[in-house]
Amino acid sequence: MDVLVIGGTGPSGPLIVNGLFERGHRVTVLHTGRHEVDALPPMSAVPHIHCDPFDEASVRDGLGERTFDVVFAMYGRLRMIVDVLVGRTPRLFSIGGIPVYKGFADAAAATPSGMKVLSRESDAGVGDEATDKIRKIWLSEQLVFDKHPDATHFRYPYIYGPNQVVPREWPIVKRALDRRPHLILPDGGLTLFSHAYVENAAHGVLLAVDQIDRSAGRAYNITDDYQLTVAQLAELVMDEVGHRMEVVSVPDPAGRPARSIIQNDTTHHRVVDASLIRDELGYADLVDPIEAHRRTIRWQIEHLGRDSAGVDRVLEDPYDYEAEDRLVALQRRFMADAAAIEFTAEPGFTSGYYGPTPNPAGARRSMRG
């Protein structure tokens, strides 16, 4: 097929372009030309159209009168692109994201607060309380199917792996490389949010192309087969760097040093269900998530360990270790004071399973026991 990929230079883009090319399709890449990547096939095999995917006149001028069997809209202003592509392709594949679920950006917007865990494709939709940016993501998805009823739309979660421009793992990696004694995480780092390794995300997209009739008119969540908590991710980082840090748990409002890791102002879980693409297209991870995270961490050590200034600006992490030390000291004083509070009988949980256990009045265990 003649395939146009709009974008194709981001974290998962080269994998999709190469997958299409290896399948024998005739691929053209449309992007600004400001960011060429070695991972794409040579331009003699995969030609480029250089124009601005955010400017309608530029896109129309770049395309001329060309038509394509399939178009991938992976970058640019999607609401404009779907209009430009009307009559130019019978099959559109577009990339969006999981912010279209109520409670993703504003936990209080949902009742009860936070996203449904797990959020399924049919749960998508935002109300008037959504931010302008989130509302535009949702409206763009609606326009995809209004203009291209047979389209296939993918709701990406956080994509991790090489070349991620906002790598949530890096603040943990950097602190381990800096030999910090502790890592501050809100609520013990037990937050879960959906993510997909670049190779796994690209694999899901390519499965939909391989089964182009089956995937028509569908919106699919894409995630790894299982998810890691932030604390589990931190364990992998410490193992790869070879430096242990004490995880210091603080209440969410006090967890400001971890905002660049959590990437939200709340620790509510943001987890979607991706069983639809598994059931309909046979998706399964190409790379196990633990190995995928280890690869990501090793790549960051090699490529960001020497100079991370640009990424640090994007992540907005000041790495103010003096302030973090003061917060740790405050947490330890609080924990000591909390442990000193005596109960008439120690609250417990085991007797419901094993029968009553002696606990003399006034006896108390430590906060850790």
N, C-alpha and C positions, 0 to 999 in steps of 0.2 A: 504494500500500500504506500501511497504518497502521504507522508506524515510531517506535520509542522509542529515543532515544540517551541512554544513561546516561553522564554526563560532558559532553563536547562543548564545553568551554571551554578545553581545553589547546591546545598548538601546532597540532595537525592537526585538532582537533575542529570548529572553525567551518567549515573547508573541507569536511569530510564532511557536516555539517549543511546547509550551503548547497548542496552538490552534490545531496543527496537532495531538498531543497526545489525546486531548479531542475528536477529530473526529474519533478516533479509529485506526489511522495509527500506524505502528511500526516504531518508530523514533530512529535514532542513531545520536549522535552529534560528529563531528570531530573538535577538536581545540587543542591548545598547551598544555592545562592542567595547565597553569600558573595562570589562572583566573577562578576559579569555582564560580558559583553564586547560591545562595539559591533559586532563582526564578525558576530554572529548576526542573523538576520532579526528583525523586531519581534515581541514576544510575541503580538500580535494575529494574526500569521500562524503563528508557531511557539510554542505555549504551553509553559510551564515547570511542572514538578512540583518543588517544593523539599522535599527531605528529605536524610537522611544516607546515602549509598551504602555506608558502612561499618557500618551498623547495620541488622540484619534487620528488627526491628520497625518502624523508621522507613520502610524501603523498602516493606514490606507495607502499611503505613498509607497511604503516598503513592500506591501503585498502586491500592488498593482492589480492585475486581473486574475491572479493565481487562485486556484482552488486546490483543496486537499481532501483525501479520503478520510483522514483523521487529524484532529488538532488537539494538542495538549496546551491548556492555558495554566501555566505554572507560576507566572509572574506578571506584574502589571496591574492595570485597573480593570478588574474582571468585568465590572458592569458595562464598561465601554467595549471591551473585547468581544463579549457575547453578541453585541449589536453588529460590530464589524464583520463577524463571522457568519452572520445569517446569509444563506445562499452560497457560502464558500466551502462548507463541509457538511456531510450528513451525520458525522459523529464527533462530538466534543467530549473531551475528558478534562475536568477542571479540578483544581486543588483549592480547598478551603480549610477550615479548621474547626476544632471542637468548642471555641468560644460561643457557638450558636446555641449552646445548652444553657437554659436558665440557671442562674446560680454560679456560673463559671467566673464571671468578672465581679459580680456583686452577690455574695452569698445571701444577704438579707432579702434579695429580690425573690427568692424561692421560699415556699412554706411546706415543710420545715426548711430552715435555712440551709443553703448549700445545694450543689448538684445532686441529683439522684445517683446512687452508686448501686448498680451500674446504670449509666445513661445510654439508652438505645436510640437508634436512628429516628424512631418515631417520636421521641421525646424532644426533638429539636424545636426551637422557637424562642424568641425573646420578646419582651413586652416594652412598654414605654419607659420602663425604668432603666433599660440598657443604655450604656454610653453610646455616643454617636458612632464611634468606631465599631463597636460590637453590632449595632443595628445595621451598619453598612455591610458587614460580613454576612449577616443573615439575609438582607435584601439582595445581595449579589448572588447568593445561592438560589434564591427564588427566581431571579432573572435567568439564571442558567437554564432552568427547566421550562420557564415560560417561552424562551426563545428557541430552545433546543430540547424538545421533550424526550428525545432518545439519549440525552447526555448521560455520562457517568460522573458523579461528583465524589471526591474523597475528602473526608474531614480528618485532616492531619492533627495529631497531638503534638507535643514537644518532640522534635526530631533531634536525635543526638548522633554524634559521630564526628569524623573529620570535617573541618571547615564550617562548623556551626558558628554563626556570628554572635550568638548569645548563649555561650556554653555554661549551663547551670552547674556543671561539675567543677569548673575551673576555680571558683572561690574556695572549694574544699581542697583541691589539688595544690593551689598556691599556698594555703596555710600549712599543709603538710610539708611542702618543699621548704617553707620558711621555718620549719621545725617548731611550730606553735605547740604549746603543751596541752591546749584544750581547743575544742570546737563548740561554739555556742549554737544550739539548735532549738527552735521553739517546739514545745510539746514533745521533747525527746527525739525529734526528727522522725516521728511516726507518720508524717503526711505522705499520702499517696497521690500521684497524678500521672495520667496516662502518658506514655512516651513510646517511641518507635525508633529503632536503629535504622540508619539510612538504607542499609541493604535490605532490611525487612520491609520498609515502607515502599521502596522501589519495586520489590518483588510483588507486593499486593497490587500496585498499579498495573504492572505488566500482566498479571493474571487476568485483570479485567479486559485488557486488550486481546489477550489470547482467547478469551471467551466473550467476544465483542457483542454477540447477540444476547447472551445470558445477562450481561451487566448493563444493558441499555435501560435507561430510566431510573437507575438506582443511585442512592447516596450511601456510601460505605464509610463507617468508622475504620480506621487502621490503627492498630496498636501491636506491641509485642505480645507474645502469648501470656506472659505474666509480668507484673510490675514490681519494682523495688521501692521500699520506703527511702526517704532521704538518709536515714541512719544506716540502712543497708548499703546504700551507695557510698557513704563515708567509710564503711568498713573496707570496701573494695579499694577505695583511694588509698587508705592507710597501708593496705597490703601491698599495693603496687609501688608506692613511694618508699615503703620500708620505714615508716615512722608512725608511731601510735600517738593519738590524741585522745584526751578524755572528752567524751561528749557531755557537755554541760546543758542540761535541760532547763529552759526558762519558760514562763508563760508567754503565750503568743504576742501580746502587746510589747513585751520586753525583748522580743527576738529580732530586733532591728538589724543586728550584724548579719543575719541570715536571709534578709529580704532578697538579695541577689540570687540566693539558692532556691528559695521557695517560689520566687517570682510572682508573689501575690501579697496582699496585705492581710491575708487570713490563712490559717492552716487547714481549712476545709478540704476534704478530698475532692479531686476533679478527675474522675475515672469513668471511662466510657466502655461500653460493651461492643466488642468487635466480632461477635459470633456470626453475624450475617455474612460477612465476606468469607469466613471459614466454612460455613455451611453451604453457601452458594458457589463459591469459586475454589474451594479447597485450600484456602490460605493456611500456611504454617510457617513459623519463623525459619529463615535460612540460617540465622546466627542466633544461638542461645543468648538471652539478655545478659547473663553474667559475663560471658565471654565478650559480648558486644561492649559492655561497659568497660571491661578491662582494656580492650583495644582503644576505646575512646580516651581513657585516662592515659595510656601510654603515648598516644598521639599528642595529647596536650602537653605532657611532660617534654616531649621532643620538640614540638613546634612553638609552644607558648612559654616554656620555661626560660627561654633566653630573652624574650621581649613580649610582654603581655599588655603594654600600655594601651593599645587600641581597644583590646577586649575589655580591659578594666574600666575604660571610660564608658563603654556600652553597658556594662553590668552595673555601673554606679556604685561600686564597692570601694570605700576609702581605705580598707585594711588598716583601720585605726586600732592597732593592737593595745595601746595604752588604755583606750576607752573600754575595749573588750575585757582587759584584766580587771578594771574597776567593776564591771558588770558581774564577772565571775566571783569576785570577792563578796559582792552584795548577795549573790545567789547562795553562797556558802554560809553566810551569816543567817540568811532566812531559813535555810534547811536545818541549821543547828537549833534555831529558835523553835521551828516547827516540831523537831524531834523531841524537844523538851516538854511539850504539852502532854499531860497525862489524861488518859481516858479511864473511866470507872471500869471498863472492860475493853480490851483491845478489839477494835473492829476486825473481822476476819471474813473468810470465804470458804474454808476447807470443810467445815462440818457438814455442809449440804451434800457432800460427796462421801465423806468417810466417817460421819458420825461426830458427836460432840467431842471436843478435846479440852482438857483442863486449861483454864485461864484465870488464875486467881484475880480477884478484884484488885485493881490498881496496877496489875502487871502491865508492862508495856514493852513492845519490841521497838527496835530502831526503825527509822524511816526506810531503811534498806532491807529490813528483815521481814 
